[in-house]
């Protein structure tokens, strides 16, 4: 019965909290990272932000989530650049 409930949540439409949508408006990079994630990651972010009854806490969590997503976006970009540079160096040899 519990597993069935989890499966229902897996296929339910994802409801992104208003606070997270507003935070994404300030950071298109974070929104790109969020949209690239699998549904389970997206659900974890949305539950984290929406899990508070206090609006100020939801806003603070949304901002923290966007900052974390931006950091990951930058790190993945740098990693991709480093890999491309390494491939170019190897190709020159």
Secondary structure in CASP SS format (residue, H / E / C, confidence):
PFRMAT SS
TARGET T0000
AUTHOR 0000-0000-0000
METHOD secondary structure of the structure
MODEL  1
X C 1.00
X H 1.00
X H 1.00
X H 1.00
X H 1.00
X H 1.00
X H 1.00
X H 1.00
X H 1.00
X H 1.00
X H 1.00
X C 1.00
X C 1.00
X C 1.00
X C 1.00
X C 1.00
X C 1.00
X H 1.00
X H 1.00
X H 1.00
X H 1.00
X H 1.00
X H 1.00
X H 1.00
X H 1.00
X H 1.00
X C 1.00
X H 1.00
X H 1.00
X H 1.00
X H 1.00
X H 1.00
X H 1.00
X H 1.00
X H 1.00
X H 1.00
X C 1.00
X C 1.00
X H 1.00
X H 1.00
X H 1.00
X H 1.00
X H 1.00
X H 1.00
X H 1.00
X H 1.00
X H 1.00
X H 1.00
X H 1.00
X H 1.00
X C 1.00
X C 1.00
X C 1.00
X C 1.00
X H 1.00
X H 1.00
X H 1.00
X H 1.00
X H 1.00
X H 1.00
X H 1.00
X H 1.00
X H 1.00
X H 1.00
X H 1.00
X H 1.00
X H 1.00
X H 1.00
X H 1.00
X H 1.00
X H 1.00
X H 1.00
X H 1.00
X H 1.00
X H 1.00
X H 1.00
X H 1.00
X H 1.00
X H 1.00
X H 1.00
X H 1.00
X H 1.00
X H 1.00
X H 1.00
X H 1.00
X H 1.00
X H 1.00
X H 1.00
X H 1.00
X H 1.00
X H 1.00
X H 1.00
X C 1.00
END
